[in-house]
Amino acid sequence: MPCPAISVVVPLYNHERYIAAALDSVLDQSLPATEIIVVDDASTDGSAAIAQRYAERNPQIRLLRQHPNRGAHCAINTGIHMADGEYVAILNSDDAYVADRLRECAEVLAARRDIAAVATDLEFMNDRGTLVRNAWYEKARAFHRKTGDLALALANGNFIMTTSNLVLRRSVFAEVGEFRGLRYAHDLDFLLRLLLAGKHIHLIERPLARYRLHATNTIKENDLKVRAEWASVVAYFAYSLFARQPAVRETWDYYRRLLQIAERHQLTKMIFMFLAFFQTLPPGEATSEAFLHHPEFQRHIMEIV
């Protein structure tokens, strides 16, 4: 059965050392992408020039340069709006695909209409491209295998790791919405929103993408803000779940398990603050990013992180 067209969205920002390897990994796929959309988010190095040279040699590559810098979530959303393929894959400009990634993920989506998104196991590489181990990932992955509950496992530690690990039906974005304006947890937020919407995420237990570990990974920038966004996303998940499910014994048991995870990571105080904050907002305005537009609430959160 032929696979539908695949659009690959590549958000690019100041990765002149890595963008060539990222694009090569897409061009070398055993199932070619129909189009590769590179969205340069106002890079200040030579990233866009390298992407432009690739676009001149490869007609399936389209380069858009946006100004000013607006963040990875915005670059991804821009690329999704430009995409024509039935399936959308994302590849951050410092990561890379294994050669069979698109084929294997597309085959799953083509075979099963009930699956909205596919993710895979990951390999990790350093800034030179050498494969390395990631003990945190192995532990987080093991937690999912033990619990068997994807939402709880993601709240404990986002072992899907990155938007680079997502291949989705483009129609999903019309149903669930775009990536929200979170700098550090927009991927976790989107994954939990997929699950809240009853969408099935299929995991291929084979490493088909490579996540690059280097000194400028966004997640390393500010631990306080990373934890605040993590807590906001988990709190929004709990808030939304409570609004949709009856308060029966099974529901309360699930909240207890979620609270145990929050306590393990010392997120409980922040999560309860977020839950109280969501209660003050008008119906429909409670989102995981709402606190970013409320400076006074941000100040209180940072005081207890």
N, C-alpha and C positions, 0 to 999 in steps of 0.2 A: 504494500500500500504506500503510495507516494506521500511524503511529509509535506505539510503546508509550508508556506514561506516563513523564514525566520529573519527578524530584524535584530541586530546586535547594537545596543546602545552603549557607548563608551564615554562616560564623564571624564574629562581631562583637566587636571590642574597641576602645573609645575612638576611634571614627571618626565622631563626630557631624558632622564636616564633609563626610563622603563617603558615609555609608550611604544617604541619600536617592537620590543618583545611582546607586548600585549597585542598589538595589531597583527604581528606575524602569527601569533597563536590562533587568531581568528581566521586568517587567510589560509592556514594550514589544516583547517578542519576537514575531516573525512566527509561531512555533509556541509557544503558551502552555505554561508549566510547569504540571503538574498540581498541584504544591504547592511552596511556598517555605518552607523551614525555617530560621529565623534562630536561631542559638544565641549568646546574649550571654554572653561569658566574663568576667563580673563587671566590666563597664565602670564607670568612675568619673566619666564625663562624661554628656552627654545622649543618648548613642547608643541605649540601650534605650528611652527615651521616644519617640524618633523612630520606631524600629521598631514600637513598640506602636501608635502612631497609624496607621502603614501597615497593621498587622494588623487594626485596627478597621474600616478602609475596604475591605480586600481579604481575603475569606474564605479564599483559597488560601494566605495567609501565616500561619504558626504561629511563635510566639515562645516560646523557652525561655530562662530566665535561670538560669545555673549559678554557684555560689559554692563555694569561692573561685576565683580565676583559676587555670586549669590549662593554658593554652597552646593555640595554634591547632590542633595535632594532635588534642587531646582534644575541642575544640569540633567539629571536623570529624567525628571518630568518633561523637560523640553524635548529630549530625545524620544520619549514615548509618544508625545504628540506628533512628532514627525514620522514615526514608524508606520509602515504599510503592512508589515507581516502579520499573519495570524498569531504567531508566537513572537514573544519578545524576550531576548536574553540580555543581561547586563554584564559588562566587564569593566571594572574600575581600571584606570590607566596604569596602575602599578601591579596588577595581577595578570594571570595568564590562564588559558584553557589548555587542557590535555586534548590531544588530537581528535578523540571520538566523542567529546562532550556534547556537542550540538546534536549529533546523530542519536546518541543514546537517550538524551532528554526528550528530543522530539518524538522518538518512537514510543515513549511512555505516554506522552500527551495524545498522540494520534490513536493509540490503542484503547485509551480509557478516557471517555468524555467526562467522567466524574472527577478527574484530577485537574486542579486549577494551576498548580505550580509544581515544579520539580527542583530539588536540590540534591547535592551529592556529597559524599565524603570529600575531604580536602587533603592536599599536600601543602607543605609550607616551605618557603625558600627565603634566603636572606637577600641582601641588596645586590649580591653578585649572581644570584640565581641558583645557588647551591641548596639542595634540599636539606632541611633541618627538622628536628622534632619539635613538637609543641605540647608540652605536658598539660597545660591548661586545657587545650582542646580535647586531648585524650580523656581527661577527667570529666569534662562536660558531656562528651559523647557517651561515656560510660553511664552517666547519670540518666540519660535518656533511655538507654537500653534497659536500665534497671527499673525505671518507673513506667515506661511505656506510654507516657502522656507527653505529647509534644509541647503543649502550652506550658506546663509546669517545668519541663526541661529547658525551654527557652527563657523563662523567667529566672531560672537558676543560673543560666549561662548560655548566651546565644551561640551555640555550636555551629549553626548554619553560617555564622561569622560575618557575612558580607553580602551586599547586593550582587556581587560577582557570582554568587552561588545560586542565582535565581534564573530559571527559564519558565516563562508564564504565558498563558493565553492573554492576548492583548485585551480581550473583552473583560478581563478581571478588573481592570482599572476603572471602567465605567461603573462597575458594581460596587467596588470597595473604596475607590478614591485613589488619589495620587500619594506619593511619599510626602510626609509632613515635614514642616520646617524645623526638624531637630538636627543638630550638627553631628551628634554621636550615636543616637539610637533610632534613626529613621528606619533602619532595616528591621530592628526588633519590633518597633511599633507596627510596621506594615505586616510582618509575619503574624503577629497576634491579632491584628484586625482581620486578616484572612481567615484565621481560625474562628474568630467571633462571628464572621459571616457564614460559617459552615462550609468553608472551602477546604478541599483536601490538598495537603502538601505531601507529595511522594518523595521519599528519600532513597536514592540509589546508593547502595553501600559499596561504592567504588570511588576512589579519588579521581575526579574528572576536572578539577580546577586547582590552581596553585595560588595561594595567598602569600603575598610578599610581606615579610617582617623587616621593617627598617626604621630608622630613627625618626622619620617624619610621619609615621602612621597617625592618622587623625585621633585614634582612640588613646594615644599617649599624651595628648596635648594638655589636658586638665582633668585630673582625677575627680575633683569636686564636681565639675559640671557633668562629667560622664555619669557619676553616681546619681546626680539629680535627675538627669534625663532617663536613666534606667528606672528609677523609682517612679517617675511620672508615667512611664509606659506601663509598668506593672500595675500601678494604681488605676489607670484608665481601663486596663483589661478587667480588673476586679469590679470596678464601678459598672462597666457595661454588662458584665456577666450577671451581676446582681439585678440589674434592671430587666434582664431578659428571662431569668430563670426563677421559678418559685422557690421560696425559702423552705425547702424540705431538707431532710437529714443528709441526703447525698450532697446537696449544694453546700451546706455548712461544713461537711467533711472536706470538700474540695477547698473551701476558703481556709480551713485549718492547715491543709498541706501547703497552700500558697503562702500563708503567714509563716510557717516553719522555714520556708525558703528565704523569705524576706529577713527573718531574724538571723539566719545563718550568715547573711551578707550585711547585716546591720543596716537594713533599709527600712525597718518598721516605722520609725518616727516620721521619716519623710513620706512614706506611703500613706500613713494616716493623715498627714497634713494635706497631701494631694486629694485624698478622698473628701476631706472637709471642704477644701477649695472647690472641688467639682460641684458639691451640693449648693454652693452659693451662686453658681452660674445659671443663667436662663436655660430652659430646655433646648437641647441641640447645640449649645455652645461649649459643652464640656468636651475637650479634646486633650490628647497627651501633650500638645504644644501650647495650650492656652496660657500656661504660666509664663511663657516667654513674653507675652504681651502685658504682663502685670508686674512692673518693676518692684513694687513693694512686696509682693509674694515671693519673687525671686530672692529678695534680700533675706527674708525669713528662712527660706529653704537653705540658703548658703550658710546661715548661722548654725544650722544643726547638722550639716553634712559631716 
